[in-house]
Amino acid sequence: MVSIIFPLFKDEENFFLKKSLDQLKDESGIEVICVLNEKDSTTTHLLNQYDFVKVIPTSFTARGKKLEVGIQNSTGETILLHHPRSFLAPEAIHLLKKNPTTWGGFTHTFDLKHPLLGFTSFYSNFIRGDLRGIYYLDHCLYGPRELFLKILPLPDVSIFEDTIICMRLLTHSKNYKRLNPKSTTSAIRFKKNGVFKQALLNQKLKYQFLRGSDLNKMNEQYEKGCELNNSYSLGQSRKRQD
């Protein structure tokens, strides 16, 4: 059994989520767990169209905590943390059904062709991933459930929670691997903010992360103009959000 966990936030119009769920609806040997805030009624309405999905409402808003809830409620031998705006090639799930003893992610690519985005995926796959063992959530992280249980509880944050997850996994196992099937990720932030502007912001946030800056304040910068993982439009800029 493979437990596929989606951490969601107002994803009712998310084409990638719909495409992923449509692909998974006829797949055997899996359980699909969608964790979302209990007030996110529009996404719940979408998920109700898929009777095979296990929907878990939670009071948590941070993506890290949603992933934690999903892991705790999973029953499969293998965990797949699935980014809601990434689409995995069908063979990815088939590989995970073989119950891999390694952990890691899939091969990242964007749905937008651009030289800078191509380099970003290259660096993410071969340098940060293969050499350092740090895969972002849009790689769709996988591994044995018993290994993921060892890194709980997860932080109450929605930015760099994937980096923290990988850093913790590395303390328990250096046996990581990037698998070949593609994880095609939406480039919506680059489309909305501009490729170079978004790329510069990403590097700024990585620098702040290394300096130990406040992750929730960093996420406010990341979400400005997009609000894909949380909302700061109601004067909640200093509260913990996802």
Secondary structure as UniProt FT lines:
FT   STRAND          2..8
FT   TURN            12..13
FT   HELIX           15..24
FT   TURN            25..26
FT   STRAND          30..37
FT   TURN            38..39
FT   HELIX           41..47
FT   TURN            48..49
FT   TURN            51..52
FT   STRAND          53..58
FT   HELIX           63..72
FT   STRAND          78..81
FT   TURN            84..85
FT   STRAND          86..88
FT   HELIX           90..96
FT   TURN            97..98
FT   STRAND          103..110
FT   HELIX           115..122
FT   HELIX           123..129
FT   TURN            130..132
FT   HELIX           137..139
FT   STRAND          141..144
FT   HELIX           145..149
FT   TURN            150..151
FT   HELIX           161..172
FT   STRAND          176..185
FT   HELIX           188..193
FT   HELIX           195..210
FT   TURN            211..212
FT   HELIX           215..223
FT   TURN            224..226
FT   TURN            233..234
FT   TURN            237..238
//
